Amino acid sequence: MDEMGAATSTQNAVSSSSSTFTNYPLISALVSFAIAQSIKFFTSWYRERRWDLKQLVGSGGMPSSHSATVTALAMAIGFQEGFGRSLFAIALILASVVMYDATGVRLQAGRQAEVLNQIVYELPAEHPLAESRPLRELLGHTPSQVIAGGLLGIITAVIGQLVKMATTPS
């Protein structure tokens, strides 16, 4: 590769990495996720008076961080690319599938885990499954948790858009 090609390649790599830090849809989604997980972390401390670091990365609970993330992503894409564009349609469908899954399949899987854990708990001590590790029960979300996550995502994207408009020269 000649000097010109190496310089262009380096310039593209720098431009690509710096554009990641200014990618409004990505930042909106990540900030929304972080806010949702932080809310779970602090409300868990408030309820139980102990810090539970699993709340920072775990699924389930109020608000739905999955819903917040995909809703912020879809809204930010809509603001940036236009709500009539194909990219927004893809993001909207993705968000809808994720939120439907959270209240459907994942919620039901969590309820099944509760029942199975209770069955295992009631087994006699000599049963081979009596010492089984309990299944995770908090997998999905209630509709109100999904709605709260969706609203958090919308608010995050709107605030991000307002900040972006205020800091972008006209």
FENGIMO-V497265 format. One record per residue. N is the residue number from 0. RES is the residue in three letters. PHI is phi in degrees with one decimal (none if undefined). Layout:
n->N res->RES phi->PHI
n->N res->RES phi->PHI
//
This chain:
n->0 res->MET phi->none
n->1 res->ASP phi->-79.9
n->2 res->GLU phi->-61.9
n->3 res->MET phi->-65.2
n->4 res->GLY phi->-65.7
n->5 res->ALA phi->-65.1
n->6 res->ALA phi->-64.3
n->7 res->THR phi->-64.2
n->8 res->SER phi->-62.3
n->9 res->THR phi->-64.5
n->10 res->GLN phi->-62.9
n->11 res->ASN phi->-64.4
n->12 res->ALA phi->-64.3
n->13 res->VAL phi->-65.5
n->14 res->SER phi->-61.5
n->15 res->SER phi->-64.6
n->16 res->SER phi->-70.6
n->17 res->SER phi->-72.7
n->18 res->SER phi->-70.3
n->19 res->THR phi->-63.4
n->20 res->PHE phi->-78.0
n->21 res->THR phi->-116.6
n->22 res->ASN phi->-78.1
n->23 res->TYR phi->-55.8
n->24 res->PRO phi->-61.4
n->25 res->LEU phi->-64.7
n->26 res->ILE phi->-62.7
n->27 res->SER phi->-59.3
n->28 res->ALA phi->-63.6
n->29 res->LEU phi->-67.8
n->30 res->VAL phi->-65.3
n->31 res->SER phi->-62.5
n->32 res->PHE phi->-60.0
n->33 res->ALA phi->-63.2
n->34 res->ILE phi->-64.7
n->35 res->ALA phi->-61.2
n->36 res->GLN phi->-65.7
n->37 res->SER phi->-65.5
n->38 res->ILE phi->-59.4
n->39 res->LYS phi->-61.6
n->40 res->PHE phi->-61.2
n->41 res->PHE phi->-75.3
n->42 res->THR phi->-69.8
n->43 res->SER phi->-63.3
n->44 res->TRP phi->-62.9
n->45 res->TYR phi->-62.7
n->46 res->ARG phi->-71.3
n->47 res->GLU phi->-105.4
n->48 res->ARG phi->55.7
n->49 res->ARG phi->-149.7
n->50 res->TRP phi->-81.6
n->51 res->ASP phi->-121.4
n->52 res->LEU phi->-63.9
n->53 res->LYS phi->-62.0
n->54 res->GLN phi->-65.2
n->55 res->LEU phi->-73.6
n->56 res->VAL phi->-127.6
n->57 res->GLY phi->-75.7
n->58 res->SER phi->-98.8
n->59 res->GLY phi->85.8
n->60 res->GLY phi->96.6
n->61 res->MET phi->-105.8
n->62 res->PRO phi->-83.6
n->63 res->SER phi->-70.8
n->64 res->SER phi->-72.2
n->65 res->HIS phi->-63.3
n->66 res->SER phi->-64.7
n->67 res->ALA phi->-60.9
n->68 res->THR phi->-64.8
n->69 res->VAL phi->-71.8
n->70 res->THR phi->-71.7
n->71 res->ALA phi->-61.8
n->72 res->LEU phi->-61.1
n->73 res->ALA phi->-63.0
n->74 res->MET phi->-63.8
n->75 res->ALA phi->-64.1
n->76 res->ILE phi->-63.7
n->77 res->GLY phi->-60.9
n->78 res->PHE phi->-63.7
n->79 res->GLN phi->-78.3
n->80 res->GLU phi->-97.9
n->81 res->GLY phi->111.4
n->82 res->PHE phi->-74.8
n->83 res->GLY phi->-95.2
n->84 res->ARG phi->-87.6
n->85 res->SER phi->-62.1
n->86 res->LEU phi->-61.5
n->87 res->PHE phi->-66.3
n->88 res->ALA phi->-59.9
n->89 res->ILE phi->-62.3
n->90 res->ALA phi->-63.7
n->91 res->LEU phi->-65.8
n->92 res->ILE phi->-64.8
n->93 res->LEU phi->-57.3
n->94 res->ALA phi->-61.0
n->95 res->SER phi->-62.5
n->96 res->VAL phi->-64.7
n->97 res->VAL phi->-62.2
n->98 res->MET phi->-70.9
n->99 res->TYR phi->-64.0
n->100 res->ASP phi->-61.9
n->101 res->ALA phi->-62.7
n->102 res->THR phi->-91.3
n->103 res->GLY phi->-105.6
n->104 res->VAL phi->-58.4
n->105 res->ARG phi->-67.1
n->106 res->LEU phi->-64.7
n->107 res->GLN phi->-67.6
n->108 res->ALA phi->-62.4
n->109 res->GLY phi->-65.2
n->110 res->ARG phi->-67.2
n->111 res->GLN phi->-64.6
n->112 res->ALA phi->-61.4
n->113 res->GLU phi->-58.8
n->114 res->VAL phi->-63.7
n->115 res->LEU phi->-62.9
n->116 res->ASN phi->-62.3
n->117 res->GLN phi->-65.5
n->118 res->ILE phi->-61.6
n->119 res->VAL phi->-63.7
n->120 res->TYR phi->-61.0
n->121 res->GLU phi->-85.6
n->122 res->LEU phi->-68.9
n->123 res->PRO phi->-63.7
n->124 res->ALA phi->-59.3
n->125 res->GLU phi->-80.6
n->126 res->HIS phi->-67.8
n->127 res->PRO phi->-60.4
n->128 res->LEU phi->-91.7
n->129 res->ALA phi->-61.8
n->130 res->GLU phi->-97.5
n->131 res->SER phi->-62.7
n->132 res->ARG phi->-69.9
n->133 res->PRO phi->-61.0
n->134 res->LEU phi->-77.1
n->135 res->ARG phi->-68.3
n->136 res->GLU phi->-99.3
n->137 res->LEU phi->-92.5
n->138 res->LEU phi->-111.5
n->139 res->GLY phi->-109.0
n->140 res->HIS phi->-137.8
n->141 res->THR phi->-77.3
n->142 res->PRO phi->-56.3
n->143 res->SER phi->-67.0
n->144 res->GLN phi->-67.9
n->145 res->VAL phi->-69.2
n->146 res->ILE phi->-62.9
n->147 res->ALA phi->-61.1
n->148 res->GLY phi->-63.2
n->149 res->GLY phi->-62.3
n->150 res->LEU phi->-64.2
n->151 res->LEU phi->-60.5
n->152 res->GLY phi->-63.0
n->153 res->ILE phi->-63.6
n->154 res->ILE phi->-61.3
n->155 res->THR phi->-61.5
n->156 res->ALA phi->-66.9
n->157 res->VAL phi->-64.7
n->158 res->ILE phi->-62.0
n->159 res->GLY phi->-60.1
n->160 res->GLN phi->-65.3
n->161 res->LEU phi->-63.9
n->162 res->VAL phi->-64.3
n->163 res->LYS phi->-61.2
n->164 res->MET phi->-67.5
n->165 res->ALA phi->-72.8
n->166 res->THR phi->-100.5
n->167 res->THR phi->-91.7
n->168 res->PRO phi->-64.2
n->169 res->SER phi->-76.5
//
